[in-house]
Amino acid sequence: MAAVSRTSHRVCPPARRKRRRPFPTAAWGQGVLNVPVLQSAVCVLECVLHHYQVVGTPGIFVGRIVATRSAQGNPLINFRGEFRTLLYG
């Protein structure tokens, strides 16, 4: 999981169903679990799958966090189909 900052929004095109990098213009690094990690992310949680439960079409994934990384910035989230910023303080 990665949270991007408001300034990273321009490199975040809408998700597509094709298997390709969702942020093609962004810089990528390698995570602790040897997975691609978005370098401009405000926070990164690397998890290993602990449990998967079929609840509906997508199901629920439960993971155990094994590595974290954070940086300065206000997280950008998608809520009700719109990008919003979480402000702290």
Residue frames as qw, qx, qy, qz and C-alpha x, y, z in Angstrom:
[[0.000, 0.891, 0.453, 0.000, 0.00, 0.00, 0.00],
 [0.424, -0.014, 0.006, 0.906, 1.24, 3.46, -0.78],
 [0.055, 0.878, 0.406, -0.245, -0.24, 6.89, -0.18],
 [0.498, 0.349, 0.205, 0.767, 0.71, 9.63, -2.59],
 [0.138, -0.456, -0.263, 0.839, 0.88, 13.33, -1.91],
 [0.385, 0.779, 0.338, -0.361, -1.32, 15.97, -3.52],
 [0.142, 0.754, -0.433, -0.473, 1.54, 16.99, -5.82],
 [0.239, -0.191, 0.916, 0.261, 1.86, 13.39, -7.02],
 [0.580, 0.456, 0.530, -0.419, -1.73, 13.44, -8.29],
 [0.487, 0.693, -0.258, -0.464, -0.63, 14.39, -11.81],
 [0.190, 0.417, -0.872, -0.170, 1.30, 11.10, -12.12],
 [0.312, 0.091, 0.889, -0.322, -1.72, 9.06, -10.97],
 [0.410, 0.023, -0.498, -0.764, -3.92, 8.32, -13.96],
 [0.796, -0.132, 0.194, -0.557, -7.16, 6.42, -13.34],
 [0.477, -0.261, 0.839, 0.020, -6.60, 2.69, -12.78],
 [0.623, 0.338, -0.465, -0.532, -6.97, 0.48, -15.81],
 [0.939, -0.122, 0.228, -0.227, -7.76, -3.22, -15.96],
 [0.791, 0.488, -0.323, 0.176, -4.63, -4.00, -18.02],
 [0.811, -0.475, -0.010, 0.342, -1.59, -5.26, -16.12],
 [0.526, 0.539, -0.083, 0.653, 0.86, -2.37, -16.27],
 [0.358, -0.168, -0.424, 0.815, 2.43, 0.09, -13.90],
 [0.025, -0.818, -0.574, 0.023, -0.30, 2.40, -12.62],
 [0.127, -0.937, 0.048, 0.321, 2.08, 5.39, -12.36],
 [0.849, 0.360, 0.150, 0.355, 4.16, 5.19, -15.55],
 [0.333, 0.789, -0.130, 0.499, 5.91, 8.58, -15.15],
 [0.536, -0.790, 0.209, -0.212, 6.86, 8.17, -11.48],
 [0.261, 0.561, -0.759, 0.204, 10.17, 6.98, -10.04],
 [0.920, -0.274, -0.178, -0.216, 10.13, 3.49, -8.53],
 [0.060, -0.616, 0.744, -0.251, 12.39, 1.85, -5.96],
 [0.639, -0.022, -0.768, -0.042, 12.70, -1.63, -4.51],
 [0.615, -0.611, 0.107, -0.487, 11.00, -2.46, -1.22],
 [0.362, -0.489, 0.756, -0.241, 12.22, -4.70, 1.60],
 [0.758, 0.124, 0.612, -0.189, 10.08, -7.53, 0.19],
 [0.301, -0.150, 0.692, 0.638, 11.61, -7.02, -3.27],
 [0.287, 0.695, 0.656, 0.071, 8.44, -5.39, -4.62],
 [0.263, 0.467, 0.190, 0.822, 8.15, -2.12, -6.56],
 [0.263, -0.677, -0.473, 0.500, 7.69, 0.89, -4.26],
 [0.240, 0.846, 0.247, 0.408, 6.61, 4.33, -5.46],
 [0.543, 0.016, -0.291, 0.788, 9.44, 6.66, -4.35],
 [0.076, -0.345, 0.004, -0.936, 7.21, 9.75, -4.08],
 [0.554, -0.523, -0.619, -0.189, 4.77, 8.01, -1.71],
 [0.288, -0.693, 0.269, -0.603, 4.06, 9.78, 1.58],
 [0.563, -0.389, 0.667, -0.295, 3.87, 6.40, 3.28],
 [0.624, 0.257, -0.690, -0.262, 4.49, 2.78, 2.34],
 [0.698, -0.306, 0.548, -0.345, 3.33, -0.35, 4.14],
 [0.470, 0.326, -0.784, -0.240, 4.82, -3.62, 2.97],
 [0.718, -0.204, 0.440, -0.499, 2.79, -6.63, 4.03],
 [0.124, 0.126, -0.964, -0.198, 2.74, -10.38, 3.70],
 [0.630, -0.235, -0.388, -0.630, -0.61, -12.06, 3.23],
 [0.213, -0.194, 0.809, -0.512, -1.97, -13.46, 6.48],
 [0.349, 0.358, 0.839, -0.217, -5.52, -14.30, 5.44],
 [0.208, 0.016, -0.454, -0.866, -7.92, -13.87, 2.52],
 [0.296, 0.343, 0.788, -0.418, -11.68, -14.01, 3.08],
 [0.020, -0.302, -0.658, -0.690, -14.24, -14.16, 0.28],
 [0.104, 0.425, 0.551, -0.710, -16.94, -11.66, 1.25],
 [0.512, 0.728, 0.213, -0.403, -18.12, -10.39, -2.12],
 [0.743, 0.660, -0.030, 0.110, -16.59, -9.74, -5.49],
 [0.301, 0.772, -0.471, 0.303, -13.25, -8.33, -4.23],
 [0.832, -0.248, -0.432, 0.245, -12.94, -10.16, -0.90],
 [0.335, -0.915, 0.180, -0.133, -10.90, -8.98, 2.07],
 [0.731, 0.331, -0.426, 0.417, -7.12, -9.26, 2.38],
 [0.574, -0.813, 0.090, -0.032, -5.56, -9.25, 5.85],
 [0.694, 0.502, -0.340, 0.387, -1.82, -8.66, 5.91],
 [0.694, -0.604, -0.093, 0.380, 0.97, -8.57, 8.46],
 [0.226, 0.954, -0.171, 0.096, 3.06, -5.40, 8.14],
 [0.893, -0.147, 0.007, 0.426, 6.76, -6.21, 7.82],
 [0.466, -0.044, 0.082, 0.880, 8.16, -2.83, 6.71],
 [0.082, 0.908, 0.396, -0.113, 7.10, 0.81, 6.75],
 [0.435, 0.035, 0.113, 0.893, 8.41, 4.06, 5.32],
 [0.042, 0.882, 0.452, -0.124, 7.09, 7.60, 5.67],
 [0.405, 0.189, 0.125, 0.886, 7.93, 11.05, 4.33],
 [0.061, 0.390, 0.288, -0.873, 6.72, 14.63, 4.79],
 [0.201, -0.076, -0.550, -0.807, 3.46, 15.60, 3.09],
 [0.574, 0.104, 0.405, -0.704, -0.30, 15.44, 3.30],
 [0.338, 0.074, 0.921, 0.177, -1.69, 12.11, 2.07],
 [0.453, 0.192, -0.313, -0.812, -3.93, 12.12, -0.99],
 [0.346, 0.121, 0.914, -0.173, -6.84, 9.68, -0.84],
 [0.294, -0.145, -0.611, -0.720, -9.70, 8.73, -3.14],
 [0.147, 0.274, 0.772, -0.555, -13.02, 9.07, -1.32],
 [0.456, 0.626, 0.526, -0.352, -16.39, 8.76, -3.07],
 [0.663, 0.560, 0.379, 0.320, -14.74, 9.01, -6.48],
 [0.180, 0.942, -0.079, 0.271, -12.77, 12.20, -5.76],
 [0.659, 0.139, -0.399, 0.622, -9.20, 12.85, -4.67],
 [0.381, -0.886, -0.079, -0.254, -8.97, 14.56, -1.28],
 [0.409, 0.459, -0.554, 0.562, -6.13, 15.59, 1.02],
 [0.673, -0.600, -0.412, 0.131, -5.91, 14.70, 4.69],
 [0.143, 0.724, -0.271, 0.619, -4.66, 17.66, 6.69],
 [0.690, -0.343, -0.529, 0.355, -3.05, 17.09, 10.07],
 [0.335, 0.115, -0.291, 0.889, -2.70, 19.49, 12.91]]
